Amino acid sequence: MRVCMASTSFDPILPQRQGAINTYVFELAKKLSQWDTVSLFGRGKGHFDEGNLHVQSFSYSLPPAFSKYTRIRESTYSSLYSKHLIASIQKLNKNQPVQILHINSLYETPVAKFLKNLLHVQTVCSVHNTFITPLLMGSCDKILANSYYMKKFLIDEMHLEKKKIDVLPIAVDINAFKPVVNAKKELGLHGRDVILFIGRKVPYKGPQVLIDALPEICKAYPETLAILIGPDDFFGSHSGSYSDFLKERARKLNVEKNIIIKSFVPETALRMYLNAADVFVCPSIWQEPFGKVVIEASACEKPVVATKVGGLPELVKDGENGILIPPNHPSALANAVLNLLGDKKAAKRMGKRGRQIVESNFSYEVASAKCQAIYKGMLIGA
């Protein structure tokens, strides 16, 4: 079959720089191309072909004056992207009928609705967060939630049809994210207990909760080092001062020497930091739809401390591969971390179990097989 996939801000040259969702879409498309012809589209620079995978991205330049007007600029970009996406898929359809159109962004829902009516293709929409428009999304033939929490949200809050919704979790490359020996030594962290946070440095991701938990942790383990990695940019808005806020908060709590804050690091370095960690923390305050960094940490055999919100309890089984805590609760976070630092055998056992869970449920092999089965089921029922 021919499948067209789209991910708005995908860039084939540096997919890892585009965030968890676009990296996931790219890797899923690669895996699906082992069985089917897959064309992947996005906004970015460059294109390439690799076997049955054909990647094309569209780049636009506007007059400098547009940079002042974010909404106008993004609206213009979206309109141009939609125009090129429609034209490209129509062209492909002339040579070989497109059977499945799989979109991964709110901005592509009008395109999916238009092509569904024009070309009579089966349309799939993956939902990765709660920022959705149910009217347009509901026009798709199949909706894929990335967690059971998201499925419930789509049914209860967005009032979408239950029969249209399947769950297709985000996946991780288990051949890339895996245990590595001597990671601490390679990073110059030998002899330190390392707590790792990866995510956007914004309040709802909870990095400040980790900072507030540090005094209690450092009282028992003075050489503990908390490493926070992630950008301060979010959807085009700059909130870089939040890192400064975290540093100042650490200074006031007298733990500034116990933190390292980084923005972007290459994926190879990110994997090394994951392997250098003794505990990975995901202290989100909001209803996290999924949490790809959690399964990346588990794939590296790290015990995870996560808040009991959104889809996180689907990834972290309390006492099995990590510890669940209430949100916005520094003392609970500190106690969970201290329990893991104080019981290395339990921490190692949880890490091993985490790897098993990821291999069984969150590998690209598992995700692509389930995705292809969904596609085939749609075509049979069409």
N, C-alpha and C positions, 0 to 999 in steps of 0.2 A: 504494500500500500504506500501511497505518498502522504506524508504528514508534514504540515507546516506549523512551526512553533514560533512564537514571538515573545520577546521580553524587552520592554521599552528602552531601558538604559543599558542594554547589553553591548559590550565592546569586545569583539573577538580577539583583539590584540592583547588586552589585559583584562580578561574576564574576572580575575580575582579582585581587581580594584573596584568592581562594580557592586560588591556586596554579596551577602549570602544567597539571596534568591537568584540573582542572575548567574552566579557561579553554578548553582544547582541546576538551573535550566540548561546551561551549556553542557554540563556533564551528563545530564539525563538524555539530552539530544544525541550526544556521542554514543551513549550506550544503546539507545533505541535504533541508531543507524546500523547496528549489527544485523538487524532483521529487516528494516524498512528504509525507504528513501526519505530522509528528513531534511527539510530546509528550515534554517533558523534565521530569524530576522530580528533586528534591533536598531537602536540609535547609537551610533558610535563611529569608529573609523576602521576600515579594512574589511577584507573578506578572504575566505579560503575554502578549499574543497578537500575533504579527507574521506576517501571511500564513498559511502552513501550519504555522508553528511556535507551539506552545502550551507555555508554561513555567509550572510550578507548583512551589512549594517549601513545605515544612512547617516551622513553628517551634513550639518547645515551651518552656515555662517550668516549672521544678521548684522546690520549696522551697529556700531558701538553704542549709539543712543538707546538701543533696546535693552542694554544691560541694566539700566536703571529701573526697568519695569518688568519685574519677575513674572507676574501673571500674564502680561501680554506676550513676553518672550516665550514662556512655556506653552501658551496657547498656540502661538505661531508654529513652534517646533512640533507640537502634537498634530496640528493640521497637516503640515508637510509630511511628517512621518506616516500618518494615516493614508495620505494620498499615494505615497511611494509603496507602502505595504500592500494596498489594494491592487495597484498596477502590477506589482511583482507577482502576487499570487494568481492574478488573472492570467498573466503570461505563462506561468508554470502550468496552470490548469489546461491550457491549449495543447501542451505537449504530452502531459500525463495528468489525468484527472486527480485533483486534490480530494482526498477522502476525509481527512481529519484536519481541522484548524484548532490548534491548542494555544490559547493565550495565557499570559501570566501577569497581566496588569490591568488595572481599572481603565487605563487610557485606551486599551485596545478593544474594549467591549463594543463600541459603535462599529468598528471594523468587522468584528465577528458577526454582529447582527446583519450588517449589510451583505457580507459575503455568503452568509447562511441562506439568505433569500435569493441572492443573485446566482450563486453556483450550486446551491443545494448541498453544501458540505455539512458534515457533522461538526459541531462546534463544542469545544471543551474549554472550561475556564478554571484555572487553578487559583485558589484564594489563599493568600499568604498572610493577610492581616485583616483588621476590622474596618479599614478605610475603603468601603465598597459602596457601589450604587446598585441596590437590589433590582431596580427596574430593568436596567440593561443586562446585568449579569443573569437575571432570571430567564432571559431569552435564549441562553446557551442550552444545548442539549444535555450536557453533563457538567456538573460542578464538582471540582476536586478540592476538598478541604485538607489542610496539612496536618490536622489533628482532630481527635474526636471532640475536643473542646470547641474547635472552630466549626465543626459540623453542627453541634448543638446551638452555637451562636447564630449560624445561618438560618436554622429552622426557627428558633425561638425569637430572635431579635430582628432578623431580616425577612422572616416569613417566606422563605423560599421552599420549594417543594422537596419534601424528604426523599422521594423516589429518585430525584435527579442528582442527589449528593452522594459521592463516595469519598473515602478517606485515602489519600495518597501522601504519606509522610515525606518530608524532606530527607535526602540521603546524604551520606558522607563517603568519600573515597577511602575505603579501609586499607588500601594498599599504600596510600600516602600518609594517612593519619594512623599511625601504629607506634608501638613502644620503641623507643630509641635509648640505648644505654649511653651513659656518660654525658647526657644533655646538660646537666648542671655544670660539669667541668668545662664543657665547650663554651658555655655562656659566662663563665667566671662566677658562678653562684655556689660553688662547692662549700659545704658547711652551713648553708642557710636553709631554713625552712621557708618554702616559697608558696604563697597564696596567689593564685592567678585570676584576674578578671579580664574578660575580653568582651567588648561591646561598645556601642556609642556612649560617649560620656555625657549623658543627659540624666536628669533626676529620676525619670521613671524606670531607668535601667538599674538604679540603686547603687552606683559606685560609692556614694556618700555613706551608705550603710556599712560598707566594708571599712571605710576610713574610721567611722565611729566605733567599730568593733575592735580596731587594732590595739588600743590601749590595754584592753583586757587580755588579748592574745599575747601581746609583747611582755606583759607582766610575767607570764609563765615561760615564754620563749623570746627572750630579748633580741635574738638575732633574726627573728622572723622578717621576711621581706614580702610586701604586697606589691605585685606588679599589675598595673592597669594599662591595658592596650586597647586602643580604639579611637576613632575619629571624633572630633567635636562638631562635625558638619552633619546636618540632618535635613534632608529634602530641600537643599539649597539655602537654608538659613544657617548663619554662622553663630555658633555658641561657644567659641573657643575659650571664652573667659571661664567656662565651667571647670576646665582643668586648673586654672589659677585658683578658683574657689576651693577645689579639692586639696590643692597644695597648702593653701592658707588654713583650711580646716585641720589638716594633718599637723601643721606647725603649732596651732593653738592647743592641740591634744598632745603635743610633744612626741609625735611619731613621724616627723618629716623625714628622719633618717631611715625609716622603715618602709618608705614607698619609692617606687619608680613609676613614672607616668610616660607612656609612649603613645604616639598617634598611629601612623601606619607602619607596619613591618611586613616584608614580603612573606608569602605563605610558607616558604621553607623555614624562615626564622620563626614564624608563628608556631609551626609544629615543634620546633626545638623548645620554645617557651612552654608549650603544653607538656612536653616530656620532662621539663625541669621542675614542673610544679609538684608539690606534695598534695595540694588540695586545689580543686577548681571551684570557684564560686559564681553563682548566677543569682544575685539578690534582687531581681526585678520586682518592682512595686506594681506595675500595671499587669493586666491579664495577658501575659506573653503567649502568643498563638502557638509557638513551637519552641524555638531555641536551638538553632543549628550548632552553636558553639558547645552546647552540652553534649551532643553525640560525638562531636570532634574530640572533646576531652575524654569521654568514655572510650572512644576508639583507641586512645593513647593509654588506656588502663589507669585513668585517674579517678579517684573518688570525687563525687560532686556534691556540693552543698547548694541547694536551690530552694527558692521560695515556692510555697504551695499555691501557685496561681496559674490560671490559663491551662496551657497544654503541658507545662513542665512536669506534673505528676505522671504523665504518660511516658516520660523519658527517664525520670529518676524514681526508682522504687525504694521507698524509705527503708533503710537498713539493709538493702540488697546491693545496690550499686552507688548509694549515696545517702544523704540525709536531707529530708524536707523540713523547712522551717516556715514560720509565719512571715509575711512581708513586713518590711520596715521595722525590723526588730534586731538591732545591733547585738544585744545580749544573746539572743538565740543563735545568731550567726557565729559569735565568738565561741559559744559553748560547743557548737557542732564542729567547728574547726579545731578547737582544743581536743575534743574527743578523738579526732582523726590523727592529729599530730602526736597524741599520747598513746595511740594504739596502732603502731605501724602494720601489724599483722592484719588487723581489721581493715585498715585503709587499702592494703595490697589486695585483700580478698575482694573488697568492693570494686577495686579497679579492674581486676580480672573478670568479675561478673559483668561489669559495664561493657567490656569488649565483647563478651558473648552476646549480650543483648543487642549491641549495634550490628554485629555480624548477622544475627538472625532476623533483624527487623528493619535496619536502616542503611543497608548497603545499596549501591547503585544497581547491583544485580537483582536484588529483591524489588527495588522501586521500578526499574524498567520492565521487569517481567509482569508486575501488577499493572503498570500503565498500559502495556501492550494488550493485556487481557481485557482491560476496560475499553480500549479502542475497538478490539474485535467484537466485543459484546455489543457495542453501539452500532457497528456496521451490520451485524446479524439482525438486530432489532429494528434497523432503519426501514 
